[in-house]
Amino acid sequence: MKCLLGLLLVMGMVGCGGGDAAPTPSDSQATVGEPPAQAIGVDPSVESGIALPTAPPDAIDDAPAQIADAASAAALKKRGSRIERKSEGDEPVPKEDAQAKAALRAGDMFTPTDLVVRLSDDFEKDYPAPHHFDMTRWTKWKGDARTRNGQSVLTPTPPGSLGFTGIGTRKKDFNPRLAGTNGVEVTLAGYASGVGGSAELNKPEEMRLDLAWALTLGSWHGQIGGQPDKQKDRGVQLHLDLIRPNGLYVYLVRGLLPEDSEKYPKDGYSPGGPPGDPRVSHEEAVEKGEAFISAPCLCLATRVYRSEQEIQEILGRSHRWGLYLTDDANTVYWTLDAKVMDRVDITGYFNSSPESVPDGAHLTVSALGAKSCTIDDLVIYASSAEKVP
């Protein structure tokens, strides 16, 4: 099974993550106080038809993350996005002090007010054969995608196989050069877990991949690790891996640069990494809470949910996930139900390859390891043309 997981890592999903926050249930991870509305692993559109309630934004605690400087936050506000401070004891920020106090940080609530909607799909419309999907705006990256009961259901092909599935935007809907602020929000409504066609996944004593799911914002269709031109292509990715019995890992990553090898430590999945069990060195790197290389990614930030209660709070009900680039693609952050979870400075990453996103970038939504994965209400946002250089 370790070999299988190692293979999946190379393909771009499993084991890739890490960074400046690696909370566990015993320290800064969320403590939930109510049971999930539906058992984990159930795809509502396939199994039950039950609509999952969305957890309130404050249902999950935040953990330490890198804090942006005041200048970058002021630039974000100038481009038209509203930042709501969500911290105990904080008073409303006076306008005259906004530049000093508006630094976006973990725990803040972010809503894309005044950003322009570049693509919005509620997946309400059904489409005829052969595609059963809106192929004017989307392309099927791998596997199959269909609208069903007002949602999009992603399935690997053939059904039950251990394979990727996903959709990508047909157009580059984000700003040229990723100027200003660009982002996506989508509801992960559920998934149907399965053995994925691998006998190894039936061994309870071994690690088992139940779900890998990702949002990738990049110059190509697909995930980090699958760049057609690794010298030129650039992208960032938010992905989660549910690996039994280890836990649920949520990673914020970017692609690797040649100079990263000299700047960051490596885990055992990476060429030149420490010898021995690669999973052990990966877990050690995650626990250190620093950026590290887990090929094919530079792991910027990781959150780990170990207990079943925490996992069900995240995956047992609908949540809205967001991935944003701001400050002209020099800062990346992700949100959960509008709450900023991690924010990282990646200054120079996209600028190191100006030819990668001159006309914008694609979005890819993908999954692995499940019989099906269901998403809903996807929206792509970007700063308006008047508010970007």
MIDOLUM-244919 format. One record per residue (C-alpha): x, y, z. Coordinates in steps of 0.25 Angstrom, whole numbers, plus 5000, padded with zeros to 4 digits. Layout:
N
XYZ...
//
This chain:
389
500050005000501250095003501650074988500250114984500250234992501550274987501050254973499950344975500850454981501650454968500350474961500050594969499150574980499450494992500550535002500750674996500550785007501150845019501550985023501451085035500251015042500150875045499050875056498550745063497350715071498250735084498650875080498050975071497150895062495650915063494750855074493450835069492150825078491050765069490950645061491050645046489750645039490150525030491150415031492450435025492650375011491250385006491050454993489650524995489350524980489650374978489350314991488250384999487750504992487850575006488250725005489350755014489350875023490450975022491250985035491351125040492651195037493051195052492851045053494351015051495451085058496651155051498051125054499351205053499651255038500551355032500051495034500051585022500751725023499851845023500151895010499751765003498451765011498151915007498451874993497351764994496351865000496651964989496351864978494951854984494951734993494351745007495051695019494251665031495051655044494651525052495351525065494951535079494951665085495251735071494551875069494151915055495351975048495252125046495452165032496652255036497352135042497052035031498352025025499051995038497951895043497451825031498451715029497651585025498051475034497551335039496151355045495751475037494451465029494651495014493551525004493851554989493051684990493251774977494051664970493451624957492851494954493551434942492851294943491751244951491051104950490051044959489950924951488450924951488250904936488350764930489050734917488750624906489650514902490750494899491350594909490250614919491050744923491250884919492350874909492351014905492951064918493650934923494550824918494550684924496050674929495950524933494750434936493350474934492550594939490950604939489950694945488950624954487950674964488550814962489950774965491150734957491550584960493050554956493350404954494550324949494450244937494250124937493350144949493950084962495350094956496550164964496650284955496550434954495350504950495150654948494750774940495450894935495051034930495051044915495451184915496451254924495451324933496451394942497151524939498351534930499551524938498651494949498651644952497951684965497151584972496651454966495951334972494951224972493951174982493151044981492350954990492850814993491450754995491950604997492550484992492350334991493550254997494050124990495150034989495550094976495749964970497049934978497049804986498149874995497149974999496349865006497449835016496949915029498349905035498949985023498850135019497550145011497250265002495750295003495750434996496750534989496050664984496750784979496550924973497650964964497851104958498951094947499451114933498950974929497850874931498150784942498850774955500250814960501150704956500450694942501050824936501250804921502450894922503050894936504051004933502951104929501651064935501251124948500051084958499551084972498650974978497750944990497550794992497150705003497450555005496650465014497650355017497250255027497550235038498550355038497450465037497050575027498150665022497750805015498950855007499250985001500350974991501051024979501950964968503350954970504451044965505950994962506451084974505451024984506350904985507450994992506451065001505450965007505550825014505050705007504150585011504450445007503550454995504550554988505750524981506950544990506050535002506350455015506450305014505450215021503950215021503550335013502250345020502950355033503850475028502650535022501850535035503050595042503150705032501650735034501850735049502950835049502050935042503050995032503051005017503650875011503750804998502850684996503050654981502450704972501950814981502550924990501650905002501351045008500251015019499650895024498450865034498250725039497050665045497250535053495950505060494750445054493950555060494750665053494850585040493250575040493150725043493950755030493450645021492150605027491450725022491450825012492550935013492951045003494451044999495151164993496551184987497051324984498251394979498351544982499451654981499651624966499851474970500851504980500051444991499151314992498151285002496951185004495651205011494651105017493251165018493751305016494851295027496251315023497051185028498451205023499151315015500551315009501451405002501951344989502551474983503351444971502751314968501851344956502751464952503851364950503151314937502451434931502051354919501251254928499951344930499951464921498551434917498051374930497951234936497051114936496351054948496350904950495450834960495850684962495650564971496350434973496050304981494550314982493350254974492850394972493050534977491950644977492150794975491150914974491051064973492451094967492851234965494051294959494451444963495451544958495751694960495051774950495851834939495751974944496451934957497651854952498951914947
//
